[in-house]
Amino acid sequence: MKNFKFKVNWFLMCFIFGLASNLMGQSIITKVSKRNFPVVKKIKGEEILLDDYNHHHHIFVVGDYLLTLVNSGPHNYHVFDKKTYKYLGPIGIRGEGPNEWQIPQTTLGQYEKTKDGLLLWNYDYLRGNFNKINLTKTLASKSANPIIENTIRINMREFPYFQLFQGNNGRIYATSWIYEQNRGRLKYLDPETKASKKSDLFPKTKNAHILPSEVLNSLYGASFDKHPSKDKYVQATFVFNRIDIFDENPKVVKSIVDGDNWQDNYYDAKEINPAERWLPPMIKGYDGLSVSENFIVALEAKRYIGPDEKKENESFVRVYNWDGKPVAFFEIEHDLSSIDLDEANGILYATDYTHELVLKFDINQILKR
């Protein structure tokens, strides 16, 4: 009888523990569909930087500046006054000289304000440089040659990377390089101790081991951003409909999902033929990301709805808070290619690269709700 009671109690303990573990595991998943947003609204943008001839690909709100990244021309960046849109000057000279930049040389918009000026993080994965550019001093110098305050050298063979942020803890957080074999979703490097750690590659894909590294890179590509003041990191995947929030470890603490393809083993690598047009039918995720103190803003990769696949000038932007709760869903009649949120002023900035436009959207009243 005692034996029977022991077995029953043991079974109940295991069942309760398993149920609790399952609930804990599921608690990080927040499923949100369009119908869950309290605000669904068509918003119109105002064209800005009308007198500037550059073809702006990406826009960043950097303190009191608007910084744009361009893919052509003699300079990499262009800087404007955020209030007046006055052109303040270019940063970075394209070329192969000692003080010139080879393509690609880029930023994710990370910056910090110091007593010596505003510092912008810039990285170069051809040379392995992670630089802090003093934007204030560079603009004051009236030269496009950047004044660099600090450089961290990263060995690409030991720590291959594609996009970089520096954490408040001093670690460098990165996404995997295009041809990296043993890739993960997010990893970090401690530049002092050289210790590193990476997250798993998720969601799982059946038979993923048979895919070339560059195909895996396309499958798991994601927009990447960092909380302005905390060691929280966000990835919005391009193919999978999921937005994942990581802590500094890097461990997933929240996943915002929609549809079905965010789940493990939804896709089978045996059904992917890299020689064919395999990627477009699978794209359910996001093609742009911006985060602020209180909000996560994601640009859907799908640009149209309905049967007309050639329809232009239609984009969809989702706004969440950091708990994964839906705030607003915006429908926009532009083919947006990048976004950045100025939360303090309630302005969403964007570029429409296809039509060579830079836009601003006043969403202040919606965010205040």
Stockholm file with secondary structure:
# STOCKHOLM 1.0

chainA/1-369         MKNFKFKVNWFLMCFIFGLASNLMGQSIITKVSKRNFPVVKKIKGEEILLDDYNHHHHIFVVGDYLLTLVNSGPHNYHVFDKKTYKYLGPIGIRGEGPNEWQIPQTTLGQYEKTKDGLLLWNYDYLRGNFNKINLTKTLASKSANPIIENTIRINMREFPYFQLFQGNNGRIYATSWIYEQNRGRLKYLDPETKASKKSDLFPKTKNAHILPSEVLNSLYGASFDKHPSKDKYVQATFVFNRIDIFDENPKVVKSIVDGDNWQDNYYDAKEINPAERWLPPMIKGYDGLSVSENFIVALEAKRYIGPDEKKENESFVRVYNWDGKPVAFFEIEHDLSSIDLDEANGILYATDYTHELVLKFDINQILKR
#=GR chainA/1-369 SS CHHHHHHHHHHHHHHHHHHHHHHHHHTTEEECCGGGCSCEEECCCEEECTTCCSCEEEEEEETTEEEEEESSSSEEEEEEETTTCCEEEEEEEBSSSTTCBCSCCBCCCCEEEETTEEEEEEEETTTTEEEEEEHHHHHHTTCSSCCEEEEEECCTTTSCCSSEEECTTSCEEECCCTTCSSCCSCEEECTTTCCEEECCCCSCCBTGGGSCHHHHHHHTCEEEEECSSSSCEEEEESSSSEEEEECSSSCEEEEEECSSTTSTTSSBGGGCCTTSCCSGGGCCSEEEEEECSSEEEEEESCCCCSSCTTCCSCEEEEEEETTSCEEEEEEESSCCCEEEEEGGGTEEEEEETTTTEEEEEECHHHHHC
#=GC SS_cons         CHHHHHHHHHHHHHHHHHHHHHHHHHTTEEECCGGGCSCEEECCCEEECTTCCSCEEEEEEETTEEEEEESSSSEEEEEEETTTCCEEEEEEEBSSSTTCBCSCCBCCCCEEEETTEEEEEEEETTTTEEEEEEHHHHHHTTCSSCCEEEEEECCTTTSCCSSEEECTTSCEEECCCTTCSSCCSCEEECTTTCCEEECCCCSCCBTGGGSCHHHHHHHTCEEEEECSSSSCEEEEESSSSEEEEECSSSCEEEEEECSSTTSTTSSBGGGCCTTSCCSGGGCCSEEEEEECSSEEEEEESCCCCSSCTTCCSCEEEEEEETTSCEEEEEEESSCCCEEEEEGGGTEEEEEETTTTEEEEEECHHHHHC
//
